[in-house]
Structure formats: structure tokens, C-alpha cells
Amino acid sequence: MTGDEPQVRVAAIDDDTLIRDGLRVLVPGLDVVAACRDVAEFLAVRPRVEVVLLDLTLTGTATDPVLQGTDAVAALAADGWRVLVYTNERRRAVLVACLNAGARGVVHKAEPLPALAAAAADVAAGRIVITQALTGLAELAGRRGRLPDLSPRERDVLAGRARGESFRSIARRLFITEKTASGYMDQVKHKFAAYLREHSPADLERALGLEPSGLTDRHPRDALP
């Protein structure tokens, strides 16, 4: 974001006080209008926001458990909220399950804070945000013919992004504009997300010929043919 764009109105659901309080100060691209400890508190407030930033692991007690993980994603998505998972979770099976449950994207807490603002803006605009690990899985699914109707250009852009290539570099290599390259990737993301809404993470494992838990235990590049 350049600083000229309007702030994205978000609510943060996180049991970490530092995250709840810090986002307001540290991420200029976000207008944090609510910060809640759990999903129940958020649903009681129901703030007017464009995006909900959700941590997957929320602290409860044995006598007072809280909704968390993919169950929290599913509950919020079913209620009509645009969910952007903001997490330390790196297991690909879990991240795939989040998109399967209705999340619009995933951002790791280790990523630079501007990446969170950019991802929130993308989700607010109706786009899908996926991590580098999921980009690798999308490429593998495309190679195995599990993502329908990927055009040659979509495959080229996906392959570049799966290897960490910038849109600028991809655009130069393919003789297209950066905006066009980004547009191709947006189309791939929507196809991947649509696939995951119709299939479980286990379905994806079987479709890609991976062993059970292979999405969790292997880096996507290790699985590429």
C-alpha cells in the first residue's frame, strides 16, 4: 500500500493483548475498529468491518472452551464475515482446511506488517489471499489436472509465484504487464479456493497422490514432479 489508499476497517480476534493493541499502532493501513478475545465476544459486538482478522489458536478453559481453528473460520464465514486468518500456524493441511472452511486468505504473523495490510485490502476487495506454501500446492494441483481450466498463462504465472518470483519479473519474462500477471494469479486463487470449498483437505491429498498427512509433513516443492 502506498499510503494514499483508504484504510481497511477490520476487527481482530486474538487472545494476545500485544496483537490486539499493537495492530492499531503498527499497521497504518488498517482501521482496527474492534479487538476481541474470542469469537463469542466478536459476535456479541458485531462491529461494522470489511474484514475479520482471526487467530486460529484462542485460549479457553476446560469449563469454558472457546470456538477456534477451522470451526471458528466456518462459523464466521457462515455468518457472512470475510475472514483473513492471521496465525503462526504453518501446517499446510490446516491452512488448506481454513480455505475449505471459508477463509478468504491466510497471513503468517512472521510476515512483515505491510503484508497484513495488503492482504486485508485484497480480501476487502473480494480477492483471495494464499500463502507461498498454498501457492505451491495450487501449482501441483494444476500440474496434476486437479484445478479445472487453467490457461497456459495462468499456469506460467502460477509456476513463477510458486518459486517466489515477483510479478514484475513474471511480467517481463512473459511480455505482459504486472497488472495482467496479478490478474492471472487472482484467477488461479479463485479456482483453487473454489476447489477447496467443494473438496476436503483429504480429497486434495488423494487427488495429488500424497500419503495421508503429506500436506503437513512435506514442503510443497518437495512434492513437485
URWO-V150717 format. One record per backbone hydrogen bond with DSSP energy under -1.0 kcal/mol. NH is the residue of the N-H (numbers start at 0). CO is the residue of the C=O. E is the energy in kcal/mol with one decimal. If there is no record, write none. Layout:
nh = {NH;NH}
co = {CO;CO}
e = {E;E}
This chain:
nh = {7;9;10;11;12;13;19;20;21;22;25;26;29;30;32;32;35;41;42;43;44;45;48;49;50;51;52;53;54;60;68;72;73;74;75;76;77;78;79;80;83;84;85;86;94;95;96;97;98;99;100;101;102;103;106;108;110;114;116;117;118;119;120;121;122;123;124;125;126;128;134;135;136;137;138;139;140;141;142;143;144;145;154;155;156;157;158;159;160;161;163;164;169;170;171;172;173;175;180;181;182;183;184;185;186;187;188;189;190;191;192;193;194;195;196;198;203;204;205;206;207;209;213;216;217;221}
co = {28;30;50;33;52;35;15;16;17;18;21;22;26;7;9;30;11;37;38;39;40;41;46;8;8;81;10;83;12;63;55;68;69;70;71;72;73;74;76;75;51;104;53;106;90;91;92;93;94;95;96;98;97;82;84;86;107;111;112;113;114;115;116;117;118;119;120;122;121;103;130;131;132;133;134;135;136;137;138;139;141;140;150;151;152;153;154;155;156;157;160;159;165;166;167;168;169;170;176;177;178;179;180;181;182;183;184;185;186;187;188;189;190;191;192;194;199;200;201;202;203;204;210;212;213;218}
e = {-2.1;-2.2;-1.7;-2.4;-3.2;-2.4;-2.4;-2.8;-2.5;-2.0;-3.2;-1.6;-2.0;-3.1;-2.0;-1.2;-3.3;-1.8;-2.8;-1.5;-1.4;-3.5;-1.2;-2.8;-1.6;-3.0;-3.2;-2.1;-2.4;-1.3;-2.3;-1.8;-2.7;-2.2;-2.3;-2.8;-2.5;-1.1;-1.6;-2.2;-3.1;-2.5;-2.7;-2.0;-2.1;-2.9;-1.8;-1.6;-1.6;-2.4;-1.8;-1.0;-2.5;-3.1;-2.9;-2.2;-1.5;-1.5;-1.6;-2.4;-2.3;-2.5;-2.1;-2.1;-2.6;-2.6;-1.6;-1.7;-2.9;-2.6;-2.0;-1.9;-1.6;-2.5;-2.2;-2.1;-2.7;-2.4;-2.5;-2.0;-1.0;-3.1;-2.4;-2.2;-2.5;-2.6;-2.5;-1.9;-2.5;-2.5;-1.9;-2.6;-2.5;-2.8;-2.1;-2.3;-2.4;-2.2;-2.3;-2.7;-2.0;-2.2;-1.9;-2.2;-1.9;-1.9;-2.6;-2.2;-1.9;-2.7;-3.0;-2.4;-2.1;-2.2;-1.7;-1.0;-1.9;-2.2;-2.4;-2.7;-2.0;-2.6;-2.6;-2.2;-1.5;-1.2}
